[in-house]
């Protein structure tokens, strides 16, 4: 039996790899889970009421691209949050979680050959959300891993790449606020990337799923800066989710928005290969996008956690407070050794940074870090962070 060669060199996914590293060893204390970014704050209680009230919709095939009412609510949210006007019917598509969209958009929009006849390239920040690289390979493109390190502000410097490479680029993935580092792309960074995309004729896939969890100021959005700079709307697709914003990872509800031509191509693929959200869940998502009170309450809880982490790690050399999101990107000598030590001695479960990165030019930019998710309740999180500090930095 023959398998596709393009997937032959995929590393094992981060969490099975973590289980192999840790699970043969007993935890050294009460277990505190900080490895997976699964929100643990309460989701809005009225979500259940919405699902119950619309339960008859489980007896219908759901609208494949999203119910008109849901798309209209998302358009209103985008206008309120970013000041951009987006046509609900033609520039937005509902997603069964953003991972689906981030993957399928590459299949729908990446050509088999670049304009110059070469193999297309897809830019991927390194470290990164693993779906970016697999989407590039599935589209028969070359994933190009671009370091996002302290020297580059924990965002990839795509402007420094060789122009000959940039001419092969069809898609550039960018995550802001970034996973795992919590860095925010400011308006200048976004404008520069938009100009680069225009110069070299590629699209930007902006993963903005952490956009509503921030410390001091709301992160700017790619559609927002594109509108302000007059960029071609087809240059940008943005991806959002209710998972982090509303603590609803199990709802599997997100959306993609951008240029009408790009959205039309994604809709065409989804008609054959998509899994639309059941109608009662779309109604629940509609209600969630319409409400900001629970989002503000959620953000306040994370601000308390930022303050807690800043206090606990105040004396740690190299500690960098995250600007947004809910991850700590903690410097260590060796991430894998540190994660194993923390588990065996304290019971705190964190993820080695290298599991989120890829070797590029002989170096993995995640090697000297661990990622700790600040998703546990505040008291539990405090215990876990203190144990980490005392175990790894004491």
Secondary structure as GFF3:
##gff-version 3
##sequence-region A 1 394
A	DSSP	three_ten_helix	5	7	.	.	.	ID=ss1
A	DSSP	alpha_helix	14	22	.	.	.	ID=ss2
A	DSSP	beta_strand	32	33	.	.	.	ID=ss3
A	DSSP	alpha_helix	46	53	.	.	.	ID=ss4
A	DSSP	three_ten_helix	55	59	.	.	.	ID=ss5
A	DSSP	alpha_helix	68	82	.	.	.	ID=ss6
A	DSSP	alpha_helix	88	91	.	.	.	ID=ss7
A	DSSP	beta_strand	92	95	.	.	.	ID=ss8
A	DSSP	alpha_helix	98	109	.	.	.	ID=ss9
A	DSSP	beta_strand	121	126	.	.	.	ID=ss10
A	DSSP	alpha_helix	131	138	.	.	.	ID=ss11
A	DSSP	beta_strand	142	147	.	.	.	ID=ss12
A	DSSP	three_ten_helix	150	152	.	.	.	ID=ss13
A	DSSP	three_ten_helix	158	160	.	.	.	ID=ss14
A	DSSP	alpha_helix	163	166	.	.	.	ID=ss15
A	DSSP	beta_strand	169	175	.	.	.	ID=ss16
A	DSSP	alpha_helix	187	200	.	.	.	ID=ss17
A	DSSP	beta_strand	203	207	.	.	.	ID=ss18
A	DSSP	alpha_helix	222	229	.	.	.	ID=ss19
A	DSSP	three_ten_helix	233	235	.	.	.	ID=ss20
A	DSSP	beta_strand	236	241	.	.	.	ID=ss21
A	DSSP	alpha_helix	242	245	.	.	.	ID=ss22
A	DSSP	three_ten_helix	249	251	.	.	.	ID=ss23
A	DSSP	beta_strand	254	258	.	.	.	ID=ss24
A	DSSP	alpha_helix	260	273	.	.	.	ID=ss25
A	DSSP	alpha_helix	279	290	.	.	.	ID=ss26
A	DSSP	alpha_helix	293	312	.	.	.	ID=ss27
A	DSSP	beta_strand	327	331	.	.	.	ID=ss28
A	DSSP	alpha_helix	335	346	.	.	.	ID=ss29
A	DSSP	beta_strand	348	349	.	.	.	ID=ss30
A	DSSP	beta_strand	351	352	.	.	.	ID=ss31
A	DSSP	three_ten_helix	353	356	.	.	.	ID=ss32
A	DSSP	beta_strand	369	373	.	.	.	ID=ss33
A	DSSP	alpha_helix	378	392	.	.	.	ID=ss34
###
